[in-house]
Every structure is written in C-alpha cells, then in structure tokens.
C-alpha cells in the first residue's frame, strides 16, 4: 500500500543535502520512503493525504530518555525552584518507587509515556535502565523497555546503590548486572560526575560494556567540569550527553573525533533539563563552529526533565542556545539518529535509517499545523503537530 502526502508548503528533509523543498510531496511505500520531490511531479499512489500547505519534517529522534520509572518527585522540583541546588542523589527516590512497582504498572506507565512522545512527533526513541540498581530490577527494566522502546541502554551505573561501597557496586555493574541485562540492550551508559561515578570507575564500566559488545554512551560534564567528555571520545562512545561545562580541550576533542571522515562522538544537549536544574546551557554554537556534531534530546525523567516534548526542546535551543531553527530541527532529527547510529543505510539488524527524509529511509514523518518549521520557536509550547507517520503507519 502506497501513500502520497502532497501539498507540503515546506519540507525539511534533513538529508545529506540539507534540502528545504517548497510545494513538495512524499510517497510512502510500506515502511519506507519511495519518492520525494515537487508536488506537481508526484507519482500516483494508492492513497493520498493533502497537507494543505503545512510544513513537513522527519519525526523526532529522541536519543536520551529515562522512561522506566514509577513514583513522583514534585517535592524535589519545588525545592529546586525555591533555590536548592541539584545533586545526583535524588535518583534514589525513584529507585525505591520503581522497585516497588509491578511489571504491569511499569509497562502501563512506559506505554503511556511513549504514546505522549509520539503525539508530540517523536517516531524513534531510546530509553535507559537505571532506576533498579540491583541485578534483578535492572534486568526487569531492560526487559520491559525492550518490548516498547526502539533502543535500550543499560545504565546500572546511574548512581551507587544505597548501602554499597562504590567500587564493589562498580564490580556488580561490570559483572552480574551486565550479564543479566545483555540480552535486552544495545547500549551502555555511565554517569561520570561528582556524586555518581569517578573517572576511574567510569572507565571500568566502559571497558566491561565494550568487551560485552555494547555501544557506549556517557553522561558527562553536567554539573561541572570533568572527565566525561574526554572518556567518551577516548572510548569511541556514540554520544556524550549534557555537556554543560566544556573546556576548550573538550570542544576540540569532540570536534577532532569527526576529523578525517570518521564517525565520532555526538554532543547531545538536553535543554529541558538545563531549564529545570538551572544549569548553564551547553555551548552549542561553539561546538558547531568547531566542527562537532550536535543532537537534541528530551532527557524525559521524573527528577529533572519530566517532558517528552521535542518541540519544546527545539524551541528552547533556538531561543536560549543560539541555534537557528534548521540547526535545532536537524539536531533533534538527524543528530539523534547519528547519536544512535541509525542515520544511514540499513544497519546489520536490517533497520532502515531514521532522522531524515530520503528514498529508502524509514517512513517517519510529521506534518505541523503551521506553514513552516519556524513556528516551532515562533509559537513555543503550542501543540503544532497535525499528523505523524511512524514506519509508514499513521499514529496521529
């Protein structure tokens, strides 16, 4: 079954040519895109959808979320808004609630959060473990997430579990916990930060997870200067996320990881989290000018960024971080796909590329109830998503 989406007043492809097409059309054939071009030259299809002059763009690729959790941290949020500083330890509150929840409760919550994200235009997302922090609960989180999310990341190294010596807990993460989650995850992550894991402990986690065949990610440089970014580049991590406090050497390392045509480490910015924690925004303009690659992600989690709205993140990146609309949209689509290594061709597991609109790529597309993507920042916070297709199926 083919579908012609026509009368797109503006189409941001985010493909290799960074094309912005006017009066455009797209043909979806099954789960893939089979044609893109001027509406006047569009081929026939089994069905059609008239976009009415609205703007089209790829579905959002949210490459950093924490969706497997139960409980509420409203009190912590209120205290932070009243002036208390953010520290990593609040995670333990969610750990207790998540451990107490049943499988059915966690699955219901997870499905609801994914549905909210999809309604906001997200068509591909990653989520992490990290609120179990023992072998059984981390394995459960990974198993439940694998049934719902597109990508699952092992984050047993989110916080040292209560009552554990930090080095002994790191041994647990690198051994029995890693073995238990391995069937369900593609990635591993570590929170390399004061109050979480030291650079030495983070190095042990990265080495063990790489040896187990997992791709690597790092939470780094969120609360202050640190070794997270440098470790991410050293170990060839696909992304380092947060990146609020970067030295010139950090910026140079991220940019250098892309030199010579290599696929390097993406700097993933989480602007909704930065608003909530009142951290300085990442130096996005500086990173781009140096030659680094950017992604935007929601960091949806109960403590510091309880939103899955990628449109809100795009608006914040434009209004507060100095990105253009096109740069922000690219970071929230192609950039997220790049951070998940789903940006080109067909991967070894047969999945089609996401995050850009090109022939052969997965048919992930959103149509805005606006004539251009500029309205995402021009009208921040407004519900602008008119229609969404995920793998060729209309989901909104």
C-alpha positions as a printed Julia matrix, in Angstrom:
396×3 Matrix{Float64}:
  0.0     0.0     0.0
  1.42    3.39   -1.01
  0.52    6.83    0.33
  1.12   10.19   -1.32
  1.5    13.07    1.14
  1.14   16.14   -1.03
  0.75   19.93   -0.87
  3.54   20.32    1.7
  4.26   24.04    1.73
  7.69   23.41    3.23
  9.58   20.15    3.62
 12.77   19.95    5.7
 14.42   16.72    4.6
 17.47   16.84    6.91
 19.13   14.58    4.35
 22.74   14.82    3.18
 21.92   17.88    1.06
 20.02   19.64    3.89
 17.23   20.34    1.4
 14.29   22.62    2.16
 11.67   21.93   -0.53
  8.65   24.07   -1.37
  5.32   22.77   -2.7
  6.62   19.27   -2.09
  5.31   15.75   -1.82
  6.47   12.45   -0.32
  5.41    8.91   -1.24
  5.44    6.23    1.45
  5.58    2.62    0.3
  5.04    0.27    3.21
  7.5     1.26    5.92
  9.88    3.15    3.63
 10.03    6.39    1.66
  9.91    5.67   -2.07
  9.83    9.17   -3.6
 10.4    12.83   -2.67
 10.07   15.85   -4.91
  7.83   18.62   -6.28
  4.13   18.01   -5.71
  3.44   18.7    -9.4
  5.62   15.75  -10.41
  4.48   13.25   -7.78
  3.68    9.72   -8.98
  0.33    8.11   -8.38
 -0.26    6.22   -5.15
 -2.97    4.02   -3.65
 -4.0     6.7    -1.16
 -3.32   10.4    -0.68
 -3.13   12.92    2.15
 -3.43   16.63    1.42
 -1.2    18.57    3.84
 -2.93   21.82    2.95
  0.26   23.85    2.65
  1.53   22.77    6.04
  5.2    22.07    6.85
  6.64   18.57    6.92
  9.81   17.28    8.56
 11.23   14.0     9.87
  9.81   12.57   13.05
 11.83   13.48   16.12
 14.56   11.06   17.17
 14.82   11.28   20.96
 18.17    9.72   21.78
 18.15   10.19   25.58
 15.23    9.3    27.87
 14.64    7.56   31.21
 11.08    6.25   30.83
 11.09    3.11   33.02
 10.16    4.52   36.41
  7.4     4.85   38.97
  6.78    7.5    41.62
  6.82   11.26   41.78
  9.47   13.88   42.61
  7.34   17.0    42.71
  8.69   17.95   46.14
 12.26   17.86   44.83
 11.27   20.05   41.9
  9.56   22.58   44.17
 12.63   22.7    46.41
 14.9    23.27   43.43
 12.68   26.07   42.15
 12.9    27.61   45.63
 16.68   27.74   45.39
 18.11   24.37   46.37
 20.83   23.13   44.02
 20.52   19.93   42.01
 22.64   16.93   43.01
 22.75   13.42   41.6
 21.39   11.75   44.75
 17.7    12.38   44.01
 17.72    9.33   41.77
 17.43    7.13   44.87
 13.86    8.34   45.48
 12.79    7.0    42.1
 14.7     3.75   42.66
 12.58    2.94   45.71
  9.29    3.58   43.88
 10.37    1.71   40.76
 11.43   -1.36   42.69
  8.04   -1.4    44.46
  6.03   -1.25   41.22
  4.75   -4.37   39.49
  5.64   -5.32   35.93
  2.14   -4.38   34.79
  2.35   -0.98   36.47
  5.74   -0.18   34.92
  4.6    -1.36   31.49
  1.46    0.78   31.65
  3.5     3.84   32.64
  6.08    3.15   29.94
  3.47    2.75   27.22
  1.75    5.95   28.27
  4.98    7.92   28.11
  5.83    6.58   24.67
  2.32    7.47   23.49
  2.78   11.03   24.76
  6.09   11.3    22.93
  4.56   10.01   19.7
  1.72   12.52   19.94
  4.42   15.21   20.03
  6.04   13.98   16.82
  8.63   11.55   18.19
  8.89    8.48   15.97
 12.09    6.87   17.28
 13.35    6.87   20.84
 15.93    5.45   23.18
 15.36    4.76   26.85
 17.57    3.62   29.7
 17.52    1.41   32.73
 18.97    2.98   35.86
 16.17    3.07   38.41
 16.58   -0.55   39.51
 20.23   -0.53   40.61
 20.35   -4.19   41.53
 20.66   -7.2    39.26
 17.03   -8.27   39.26
 15.44   -4.86   38.88
 17.88   -3.67   36.22
 17.21   -6.82   34.2
 13.47   -6.27   34.6
 13.72   -2.67   33.45
 15.73   -3.7    30.4
 13.27   -6.46   29.52
 10.22   -4.19   29.8
 11.89   -1.38   27.86
 12.92   -3.74   25.07
  9.27   -4.53   24.45
  8.36   -0.88   23.88
 11.3     1.39   23.02
 13.31    1.4    19.78
 16.67    1.41   21.59
 17.54    0.35   25.15
 20.58    1.47   27.12
 21.97   -0.2    30.24
 22.53    2.47   32.93
 23.25    0.42   36.01
 25.99    2.99   36.6
 23.45    5.74   37.24
 24.13    6.07   40.96
 25.86    3.88   43.54
 23.04    1.85   45.06
 22.27    2.61   48.72
 24.33    0.61   51.19
 27.05   -0.3    48.69
 30.7     0.59   48.59
 31.26    2.45   45.32
 33.98    0.15   44.0
 32.11   -3.0    44.97
 28.97   -1.68   43.25
 31.02   -0.92   40.15
 32.15   -4.56   40.19
 28.47   -5.6    40.3
 27.65   -3.35   37.32
 30.55   -4.75   35.31
 29.79   -8.37   36.13
 26.47   -9.96   37.16
 24.33   -6.91   36.29
 25.82   -6.57   32.83
 25.32  -10.29   32.21
 21.66  -10.06   33.27
 20.72   -7.11   31.01
 22.81   -8.08   27.99
 20.02   -9.91   26.08
 17.83   -6.79   26.09
 20.12   -3.82   25.42
 22.21   -2.39   22.59
 23.96    0.36   24.55
 25.61    1.07   27.89
 25.95    4.39   29.7
 27.67    5.73   32.82
 27.04    8.86   34.87
 30.59   10.22   35.17
 30.01   13.04   37.62
 30.74   14.19   41.16
 28.28   12.34   43.38
 27.92    9.5    40.89
 30.9     7.63   39.33
 34.53    8.71   39.31
 36.56    8.73   36.08
 38.31    5.53   37.18
 35.03    3.75   37.93
 33.53    5.07   34.7
 36.48    3.72   32.75
 35.91    0.25   34.23
 32.23    0.34   33.23
 33.0     1.46   29.68
 35.66   -1.2    29.21
 33.46   -4.01   30.54
 30.46   -2.99   28.45
 32.55   -2.56   25.29
 34.01   -6.02   25.85
 30.44   -7.34   26.06
 29.73   -5.89   22.62
 27.61   -2.92   23.67
 27.79    0.51   22.1
 28.82    3.23   24.53
 27.28    6.47   25.78
 28.31    8.78   28.65
 26.51   11.22   30.93
 29.21   13.87   31.23
 30.07   17.44   32.18
 26.6    18.21   33.51
 27.24   19.61   36.98
 30.72   20.93   36.42
 33.97   20.36   34.53
 35.06   16.75   34.45
 36.44   13.8    32.55
 33.2    12.56   30.99
 33.64   14.11   27.56
 37.26   13.06   27.26
 36.41    9.49   28.3
 33.59    9.38   25.75
 35.92   10.39   22.94
 38.72    8.1    24.14
 36.43    5.06   24.12
 34.69    5.97   20.87
 31.31    6.49   22.53
 28.48    7.34   20.17
 27.49   10.29   22.35
 28.28   12.26   25.45
 25.15   13.79   26.92
 24.53   17.0    28.92
 27.88   18.73   28.08
 27.03   21.91   30.02
 30.57   22.55   31.27
 33.09   22.09   28.47
 36.68   23.29   28.34
 38.36   24.29   25.11
 40.1    20.9    25.2
 36.73   19.14   25.48
 35.36   21.02   22.48
 38.49   20.26   20.49
 38.26   16.56   21.41
 34.63   16.34   20.28
 35.36   18.14   17.02
 38.5    16.08   16.44
 36.57   12.84   16.79
 34.93   13.69   13.43
 38.11   14.54   11.56
 39.2    12.6     8.51
 35.7    11.44    7.68
 35.35    9.43   10.88
 32.05    8.96   12.71
 32.81   10.44   16.09
 31.13   11.29   19.4
 27.93   13.34   19.23
 27.44   16.1    21.8
 23.86   15.61   22.99
 22.26   18.69   24.53
 19.3    18.37   26.92
 17.84   21.89   27.18
 14.64   21.0    29.07
 16.82   19.51   31.82
 19.0    22.61   31.88
 15.96   24.81   32.44
 14.8    22.62   35.33
 18.19   22.34   37.03
 19.2    25.93   36.19
 22.47   24.77   34.72
 24.17   26.85   32.03
 23.18   25.76   28.55
 25.76   23.81   26.54
 27.94   25.89   24.2
 26.06   24.69   21.13
 27.23   27.43   18.79
 30.85   26.93   19.84
 30.56   23.18   19.24
 29.1    23.59   15.77
 31.68   26.16   14.73
 34.46   23.83   15.92
 33.14   21.02   13.73
 31.38   18.86   16.33
 28.03   17.15   15.72
 25.0    18.0    17.9
 21.88   16.17   18.98
 18.93   17.45   20.99
 17.03   15.08   23.27
 14.34   15.4    25.92
 16.02   13.54   28.81
 12.49   12.71   29.92
 12.82   11.6    33.55
 11.0    12.18   36.86
 13.59   14.37   38.54
 14.98   16.97   36.18
 13.08   16.91   32.87
  9.61   15.44   33.06
  8.74   16.19   29.45
  8.99   14.26   26.2
  8.26   17.33   24.07
 10.99   17.54   21.48
  9.24   20.58   20.02
  9.8    22.33   23.34
 13.47   21.32   23.25
 13.81   22.71   19.72
 12.19   25.99   20.74
 14.47   26.27   23.78
 17.56   25.57   21.68
 16.6    28.39   19.32
 15.52   30.89   21.97
 18.2    30.18   24.57
 21.14   28.37   22.92
 21.7    30.4    19.77
 20.77   27.74   17.21
 18.82   28.52   14.06
 15.53   26.7    13.57
 17.05   24.49   10.9
 20.06   23.66   13.11
 17.8    22.79   16.03
 15.49   20.65   13.9
 18.49   18.86   12.43
 19.89   18.17   15.91
 16.51   16.77   17.02
 16.17   14.5    13.97
 19.36   13.59   12.1
 21.52   14.39   15.15
 19.58   11.97   17.34
 19.81    9.3    14.66
 23.56    9.91   14.41
 23.89    9.54   18.19
 22.1     6.17   17.9
 23.99    5.17   14.74
 20.69    4.87   12.84
 21.41    7.67   10.4
 22.3     5.91    7.19
 21.55    2.84    5.1
 20.37   -0.39    6.66
 22.13   -1.46    9.82
 23.34   -5.0    10.42
 20.0    -5.8    12.04
 18.12   -4.65    8.94
 16.64   -1.47   10.38
 16.22    1.44    7.99
 17.78    4.84    8.58
 15.75    7.34   10.61
 16.06   11.05   11.32
 15.99   12.26    7.7
 13.71   12.04    4.7
 15.34   10.24    1.78
 14.4     7.44   -0.56
 14.88    4.11    1.19
 14.8     5.57    4.69
 12.14    4.59    7.21
  8.9     6.45    6.61
  8.93    8.55    9.79
  7.32   11.92    9.08
  5.42   14.64   10.91
  3.25   17.39    9.48
  2.94   20.57   11.53
 -0.19   22.64   11.84
  1.89   25.57   10.61
  3.28   26.75    7.26
  6.92   26.42    8.32
  9.1    24.82   10.97
  9.97   28.3    12.21
  6.67   28.23   14.09
  8.19   25.68   16.49
 10.19   28.55   18.01
  7.94   31.41   16.94
  5.0    29.84   18.82
  6.78   27.97   21.65
  4.75   25.49   23.62
  1.84   25.37   21.18
  0.5    21.96   20.05
  1.65   22.19   16.45
  1.75   18.51   15.46
 -1.01   17.85   12.91
 -0.18   14.3    11.75
  2.52   11.7    12.38
  3.59    8.59   10.45
  5.89    6.02   12.04
  7.36    3.36    9.76
  4.67    4.26    7.25
  1.74    3.92    9.66
 -0.21    6.98   10.71
 -0.09    7.15   14.5
 -1.65   10.58   14.99
